[in-house]
Amino acid sequence: MDINQKRLALGNAIRARRREQGLSQEKLALMVGSSKSHIWRIETGRVGVGIDDLSRIASALDTEVRTLITF
């Protein structure tokens, strides 16, 4: 699995968890202090995610970072 596939897998896991909770990208962005476009780029694998952002996203989604990393 290359880095792009890993980014996409992470993004898919974040999107799935966000949708399970009925959150929009905009709502998640507000919860983590980010922008909707940045959440979109993360979910589509277009950008890498730093540990700080990943930690805030996991907290907002009421989960642990390790549940979002499926590779």
N, CA, C and O atoms as CSV, one atom per row, in Angstrom:
chain,resi,resn,atom,element,x,y,z
A,1,MET,N,N,0.862,-1.184,0.000
A,1,MET,CA,C,0.000,0.000,0.000
A,1,MET,C,C,0.902,1.239,0.000
A,1,MET,O,O,1.736,1.411,0.888
A,2,ASP,N,N,0.722,2.091,-1.004
A,2,ASP,CA,C,1.541,3.303,-1.056
A,2,ASP,C,C,0.906,4.421,-0.224
A,2,ASP,O,O,-0.186,4.256,0.319
A,3,ILE,N,N,1.592,5.546,-0.133
A,3,ILE,CA,C,1.148,6.643,0.731
A,3,ILE,C,C,-0.209,7.196,0.304
A,3,ILE,O,O,-1.022,7.561,1.153
A,4,ASN,N,N,-0.458,7.261,-0.996
A,4,ASN,CA,C,-1.753,7.771,-1.466
A,4,ASN,C,C,-2.888,6.845,-1.065
A,4,ASN,O,O,-3.971,7.305,-0.705
A,5,GLN,N,N,-2.649,5.557,-1.125
A,5,GLN,CA,C,-3.675,4.587,-0.709
A,5,GLN,C,C,-3.917,4.676,0.788
A,5,GLN,O,O,-5.048,4.521,1.249
A,6,LYS,N,N,-2.854,4.925,1.550
A,6,LYS,CA,C,-3.003,5.072,3.004
A,6,LYS,C,C,-3.797,6.333,3.340
A,6,LYS,O,O,-4.655,6.316,4.222
A,7,ARG,N,N,-3.507,7.429,2.629
A,7,ARG,CA,C,-4.268,8.661,2.860
A,7,ARG,C,C,-5.741,8.452,2.551
A,7,ARG,O,O,-6.609,8.916,3.290
A,8,LEU,N,N,-6.021,7.750,1.455
A,8,LEU,CA,C,-7.403,7.493,1.070
A,8,LEU,C,C,-8.105,6.576,2.069
A,8,LEU,O,O,-9.276,6.785,2.387
A,9,ALA,N,N,-7.393,5.561,2.563
A,9,ALA,CA,C,-7.977,4.658,3.565
A,9,ALA,C,C,-8.326,5.424,4.840
A,9,ALA,O,O,-9.390,5.217,5.424
A,10,LEU,N,N,-7.433,6.302,5.264
A,10,LEU,CA,C,-7.695,7.117,6.450
A,10,LEU,C,C,-8.887,8.033,6.207
A,10,LEU,O,O,-9.773,8.150,7.054
A,11,GLY,N,N,-8.905,8.676,5.053
A,11,GLY,CA,C,-10.008,9.562,4.714
A,11,GLY,C,C,-11.341,8.835,4.679
A,11,GLY,O,O,-12.353,9.353,5.152
A,12,ASN,N,N,-11.340,7.643,4.122
A,12,ASN,CA,C,-12.569,6.841,4.071
A,12,ASN,C,C,-13.048,6.474,5.468
A,12,ASN,O,O,-14.249,6.484,5.739
A,13,ALA,N,N,-12.115,6.152,6.354
A,13,ALA,CA,C,-12.483,5.802,7.732
A,13,ALA,C,C,-13.071,7.015,8.456
A,13,ALA,O,O,-14.046,6.892,9.197
A,14,ILE,N,N,-12.474,8.176,8.237
A,14,ILE,CA,C,-12.985,9.397,8.862
A,14,ILE,C,C,-14.377,9.707,8.318
A,14,ILE,O,O,-15.287,10.020,9.087
A,15,ARG,N,N,-14.550,9.622,7.006
A,15,ARG,CA,C,-15.851,9.897,6.388
A,15,ARG,C,C,-16.925,8.944,6.914
A,15,ARG,O,O,-18.033,9.366,7.243
A,16,ALA,N,N,-16.587,7.659,6.991
A,16,ALA,CA,C,-17.558,6.668,7.463
A,16,ALA,C,C,-17.983,6.970,8.896
A,16,ALA,O,O,-19.173,6.935,9.212
A,17,ARG,N,N,-17.026,7.262,9.755
A,17,ARG,CA,C,-17.338,7.562,11.154
A,17,ARG,C,C,-18.165,8.841,11.262
A,17,ARG,O,O,-19.110,8.913,12.048
A,18,ARG,N,N,-17.803,9.853,10.466
A,18,ARG,CA,C,-18.539,11.121,10.471
A,18,ARG,C,C,-19.991,10.896,10.056
A,18,ARG,O,O,-20.911,11.425,10.680
A,19,ARG,N,N,-20.188,10.117,9.009
A,19,ARG,CA,C,-21.544,9.845,8.526
A,19,ARG,C,C,-22.346,9.010,9.522
A,19,ARG,O,O,-23.546,9.226,9.692
A,20,GLU,N,N,-21.683,8.057,10.181
A,20,GLU,CA,C,-22.365,7.257,11.208
A,20,GLU,C,C,-22.959,8.150,12.287
A,20,GLU,O,O,-24.019,7.861,12.841
A,21,GLN,N,N,-22.266,9.227,12.570
A,21,GLN,CA,C,-22.707,10.138,13.623
A,21,GLN,C,C,-23.614,11.246,13.105
A,21,GLN,O,O,-24.057,12.106,13.866
A,22,GLY,N,N,-23.884,11.219,11.810
A,22,GLY,CA,C,-24.788,12.206,11.234
A,22,GLY,C,C,-24.209,13.605,11.161
A,22,GLY,O,O,-24.949,14.589,11.182
A,23,LEU,N,N,-22.894,13.699,11.076
A,23,LEU,CA,C,-22.240,15.004,11.016
A,23,LEU,C,C,-21.935,15.392,9.577
A,23,LEU,O,O,-21.565,14.543,8.766
A,24,SER,N,N,-22.088,16.651,9.266
A,24,SER,CA,C,-21.664,17.164,7.970
A,24,SER,C,C,-20.168,17.485,8.050
A,24,SER,O,O,-19.592,17.556,9.135
A,25,GLN,N,N,-19.564,17.673,6.900
A,25,GLN,CA,C,-18.158,18.087,6.894
A,25,GLN,C,C,-18.020,19.442,7.572
A,25,GLN,O,O,-17.046,19.692,8.283
A,26,GLU,N,N,-18.985,20.303,7.353
A,26,GLU,CA,C,-18.943,21.627,7.960
A,26,GLU,C,C,-18.994,21.547,9.488
A,26,GLU,O,O,-18.239,22.236,10.175
A,27,LYS,N,N,-19.881,20.708,10.014
A,27,LYS,CA,C,-19.995,20.553,11.470
A,27,LYS,C,C,-18.714,19.980,12.058
A,27,LYS,O,O,-18.241,20.457,13.090
A,28,LEU,N,N,-18.142,18.953,11.408
A,28,LEU,CA,C,-16.888,18.387,11.889
A,28,LEU,C,C,-15.790,19.439,11.858
A,28,LEU,O,O,-15.001,19.546,12.797
A,29,ALA,N,N,-15.739,20.208,10.788
A,29,ALA,CA,C,-14.727,21.262,10.680
A,29,ALA,C,C,-14.837,22.248,11.840
A,29,ALA,O,O,-13.826,22.634,12.426
A,30,LEU,N,N,-16.053,22.654,12.168
A,30,LEU,CA,C,-16.260,23.571,13.301
A,30,LEU,C,C,-15.802,22.939,14.608
A,30,LEU,O,O,-15.219,23.613,15.457
A,31,MET,N,N,-16.064,21.652,14.768
A,31,MET,CA,C,-15.715,20.953,15.996
A,31,MET,C,C,-14.202,20.848,16.187
A,31,MET,O,O,-13.722,20.838,17.320
A,32,VAL,N,N,-13.447,20.770,15.088
A,32,VAL,CA,C,-11.996,20.580,15.197
A,32,VAL,C,C,-11.214,21.861,14.898
A,32,VAL,O,O,-9.984,21.857,14.929
A,33,GLY,N,N,-11.922,22.957,14.609
A,33,GLY,CA,C,-11.238,24.215,14.336
A,33,GLY,C,C,-10.558,24.234,12.982
A,33,GLY,O,O,-9.441,24.734,12.845
A,34,SER,N,N,-11.228,23.694,11.990
A,34,SER,CA,C,-10.681,23.598,10.650
A,34,SER,C,C,-11.700,24.158,9.662
A,34,SER,O,O,-12.703,24.748,10.061
A,35,SER,N,N,-11.438,23.970,8.389
A,35,SER,CA,C,-12.392,24.401,7.373
A,35,SER,C,C,-13.036,23.182,6.715
A,35,SER,O,O,-12.484,22.082,6.732
A,36,LYS,N,N,-14.203,23.402,6.142
A,36,LYS,CA,C,-14.893,22.324,5.442
A,36,LYS,C,C,-14.026,21.803,4.299
A,36,LYS,O,O,-13.974,20.597,4.061
A,37,SER,N,N,-13.357,22.688,3.602
A,37,SER,CA,C,-12.523,22.257,2.478
A,37,SER,C,C,-11.338,21.411,2.946
A,37,SER,O,O,-10.915,20.494,2.243
A,38,HIS,N,N,-10.810,21.711,4.116
A,38,HIS,CA,C,-9.702,20.904,4.633
A,38,HIS,C,C,-10.200,19.493,5.001
A,38,HIS,O,O,-9.524,18.502,4.729
A,39,ILE,N,N,-11.372,19.417,5.612
A,39,ILE,CA,C,-11.956,18.103,5.931
A,39,ILE,C,C,-12.193,17.334,4.636
A,39,ILE,O,O,-11.913,16.137,4.572
A,40,TRP,N,N,-12.702,17.998,3.607
A,40,TRP,CA,C,-12.920,17.353,2.316
A,40,TRP,C,C,-11.610,16.814,1.747
A,40,TRP,O,O,-11.569,15.689,1.248
A,41,ARG,N,N,-10.538,17.610,1.818
A,41,ARG,CA,C,-9.234,17.167,1.308
A,41,ARG,C,C,-8.709,15.972,2.097
A,41,ARG,O,O,-8.090,15.076,1.521
A,42,ILE,N,N,-8.944,15.947,3.388
A,42,ILE,CA,C,-8.521,14.806,4.207
A,42,ILE,C,C,-9.327,13.569,3.810
A,42,ILE,O,O,-8.761,12.498,3.592
A,43,GLU,N,N,-10.637,13.719,3.719
A,43,GLU,CA,C,-11.497,12.570,3.413
A,43,GLU,C,C,-11.255,12.002,2.022
A,43,GLU,O,O,-11.483,10.816,1.788
A,44,THR,N,N,-10.797,12.833,1.103
A,44,THR,CA,C,-10.539,12.358,-0.258
A,44,THR,C,C,-9.085,11.967,-0.472
A,44,THR,O,O,-8.697,11.611,-1.584
A,45,GLY,N,N,-8.275,12.029,0.585
A,45,GLY,CA,C,-6.889,11.592,0.493
A,45,GLY,C,C,-5.972,12.551,-0.228
A,45,GLY,O,O,-4.876,12.163,-0.634
A,46,ARG,N,N,-6.381,13.780,-0.397
A,46,ARG,CA,C,-5.584,14.749,-1.131
A,46,ARG,C,C,-4.479,15.384,-0.298
A,46,ARG,O,O,-3.531,15.945,-0.848
A,47,VAL,N,N,-4.593,15.300,1.011
A,47,VAL,CA,C,-3.567,15.855,1.906
A,47,VAL,C,C,-3.237,14.857,3.003
A,47,VAL,O,O,-4.057,14.014,3.367
A,48,GLY,N,N,-2.042,14.966,3.514
A,48,GLY,CA,C,-1.661,14.183,4.680
A,48,GLY,C,C,-2.233,14.840,5.926
A,48,GLY,O,O,-2.575,16.022,5.913
A,49,VAL,N,N,-2.334,14.084,6.980
A,49,VAL,CA,C,-2.911,14.592,8.223
A,49,VAL,C,C,-1.866,14.494,9.323
A,49,VAL,O,O,-1.303,13.428,9.570
A,50,GLY,N,N,-1.615,15.615,9.978
A,50,GLY,CA,C,-0.702,15.625,11.104
A,50,GLY,C,C,-1.349,15.007,12.327
A,50,GLY,O,O,-2.572,14.881,12.402
A,51,ILE,N,N,-0.527,14.628,13.276
A,51,ILE,CA,C,-1.030,13.967,14.486
A,51,ILE,C,C,-1.959,14.883,15.281
A,51,ILE,O,O,-2.912,14.402,15.893
A,52,ASP,N,N,-1.701,16.184,15.284
A,52,ASP,CA,C,-2.577,17.100,16.025
A,52,ASP,C,C,-3.969,17.130,15.412
A,52,ASP,O,O,-4.969,17.019,16.121
A,53,ASP,N,N,-4.030,17.282,14.086
A,53,ASP,CA,C,-5.333,17.280,13.413
A,53,ASP,C,C,-6.034,15.942,13.586
A,53,ASP,O,O,-7.234,15.893,13.856
A,54,LEU,N,N,-5.291,14.869,13.430
A,54,LEU,CA,C,-5.880,13.540,13.558
A,54,LEU,C,C,-6.434,13.316,14.958
A,54,LEU,O,O,-7.497,12.717,15.122
A,55,SER,N,N,-5.729,13.788,15.946
A,55,SER,CA,C,-6.190,13.659,17.328
A,55,SER,C,C,-7.473,14.454,17.561
A,55,SER,O,O,-8.395,13.968,18.215
A,56,ARG,N,N,-7.534,15.670,17.031
A,56,ARG,CA,C,-8.746,16.488,17.181
A,56,ARG,C,C,-9.928,15.851,16.449
A,56,ARG,O,O,-11.049,15.850,16.957
A,57,ILE,N,N,-9.675,15.312,15.261
A,57,ILE,CA,C,-10.740,14.652,14.496
A,57,ILE,C,C,-11.253,13.433,15.260
A,57,ILE,O,O,-12.463,13.242,15.382
A,58,ALA,N,N,-10.347,12.615,15.770
A,58,ALA,CA,C,-10.755,11.425,16.522
A,58,ALA,C,C,-11.585,11.820,17.747
A,58,ALA,O,O,-12.610,11.200,18.031
A,59,SER,N,N,-11.147,12.841,18.461
A,59,SER,CA,C,-11.897,13.297,19.641
A,59,SER,C,C,-13.286,13.778,19.254
A,59,SER,O,O,-14.267,13.453,19.923
A,60,ALA,N,N,-13.375,14.552,18.177
A,60,ALA,CA,C,-14.674,15.062,17.726
A,60,ALA,C,C,-15.601,13.925,17.308
A,60,ALA,O,O,-16.819,14.017,17.460
A,61,LEU,N,N,-15.012,12.849,16.778
A,61,LEU,CA,C,-15.801,11.700,16.348
A,61,LEU,C,C,-15.989,10.679,17.463
A,61,LEU,O,O,-16.517,9.590,17.240
A,62,ASP,N,N,-15.549,11.046,18.670
A,62,ASP,CA,C,-15.696,10.192,19.846
A,62,ASP,C,C,-15.113,8.801,19.620
A,62,ASP,O,O,-15.756,7.784,19.878
A,63,THR,N,N,-13.883,8.791,19.133
A,63,THR,CA,C,-13.189,7.524,18.883
A,63,THR,C,C,-11.704,7.715,19.154
A,63,THR,O,O,-11.258,8.814,19.485
A,64,GLU,N,N,-10.963,6.660,19.015
A,64,GLU,CA,C,-9.507,6.717,19.180
A,64,GLU,C,C,-8.857,6.755,17.807
A,64,GLU,O,O,-9.404,6.236,16.834
A,65,VAL,N,N,-7.699,7.368,17.739
A,65,VAL,CA,C,-6.965,7.475,16.476
A,65,VAL,C,C,-6.790,6.101,15.842
A,65,VAL,O,O,-6.941,5.958,14.628
A,66,ARG,N,N,-6.479,5.103,16.635
A,66,ARG,CA,C,-6.202,3.775,16.081
A,66,ARG,C,C,-7.400,3.163,15.362
A,66,ARG,O,O,-7.217,2.311,14.493
A,67,THR,N,N,-8.614,3.574,15.699
A,67,THR,CA,C,-9.766,3.034,14.986
A,67,THR,C,C,-9.918,3.649,13.596
A,67,THR,O,O,-10.629,3.103,12.752
A,68,LEU,N,N,-9.268,4.763,13.356
A,68,LEU,CA,C,-9.330,5.427,12.050
A,68,LEU,C,C,-8.236,4.940,11.107
A,68,LEU,O,O,-8.342,5.109,9.892
A,69,ILE,N,N,-7.197,4.343,11.654
A,69,ILE,CA,C,-6.077,3.859,10.827
A,69,ILE,C,C,-6.299,2.374,10.581
A,69,ILE,O,O,-6.086,1.538,11.459
A,70,THR,N,N,-6.728,2.072,9.370
A,70,THR,CA,C,-7.128,0.708,9.045
A,70,THR,C,C,-6.058,-0.056,8.243
A,70,THR,O,O,-6.319,-1.159,7.761
A,71,PHE,N,N,-4.878,0.518,8.103
A,71,PHE,CA,C,-3.827,-0.137,7.330
A,71,PHE,C,C,-2.686,-0.549,8.226
A,71,PHE,O,O,-1.703,-1.118,7.752
